[in-house]
Every structure is written in structure tokens, then in C-alpha cells.
């Protein structure tokens, strides 16, 4: 006798993977910008993201985080302003060819509709990794963005697929 719920049971790993957040950034620090009597203060947060496919490269992103009651409940919409700087923090290792352009990080900035995105692009002519951060919203995104570049020594050409 087969169980009628077997497809549901088999789907659990997929459902858990979809519900679990992507690898979180390491919070480096934060500063308060506006005092809120109820709930946390508004802040600027600095977070570090290690490139998952390029060893030795870390991107630091500073961005606003909304406080207050909405921020405490997780329903506030953070501002679309962010700044990025990426640095070589160790020997650069690229074990597999990279796409010419790829989203490497994404993080929610509101409960449903807004995301912070970081895209890596390969500048083949200059042997450089270029990282861009921007926010995306389902209805309208923001043109505000920030770019950082990490040059890779010419003796170590970036493999691109």
C-alpha cells in the first residue's frame, strides 16, 4: 500500500531550501542615524559578503536599515541606497569558469517586494571582477547603484564560460 502523501514528503527538502534564507552576510558594524522611542533605531549597517565562487574576494556593503515598530516586526521597507567596495582579502582562487555576468548575492529589503542584489561581471579586457549593487522592486526598481572593481593579476587570467 502506498502512502497518498509520498509526493508531499518527497518535496520537503525542496520546500525547506526555498524557505531558508540565503547565506547571510557577516555584520561588521552599524551606526544609529535616528533615535526611535519604540523599536530599534534607524541604522546604517556594514556587512561583508564573501564571493562564493571567487576565493579571496570580499564585498563590503553599507546600507540603511529601517527601525521603529515596523523594523522590529520585519515589515519595514529599507531605503534603496547602498554602497559597495570589494577587496582582495587573500589569494584569488577561481576553481571553475565564471559566467560573464552573474548575481552572487541577494537579500530582502522588505517583507515581500524589495531586494538588494549584488551582481558580478567579468571585464575580460582588463582581467577585472566588477561588482555592482542595486535594489529591485517588483513594480519599480531604483536606478541608485554602486560599483566596485577587483583587478586580478594578468598572470592569473579569469576563466569565463
Protein Blocks (a to p, Z undefined) as FASTA:
>chain_A
ZZfklmmmmmmmmmmmmmpccdddddfbdcdfbdcfbdcdddddddddddfklghiacdd
dddddehjklmnopaccdfbdcdddddfbdcddfbacdfbdcfbdcdfbfklpccddddd
ddfknopacdddddddfklccfbdcdddddddfklccddZZ
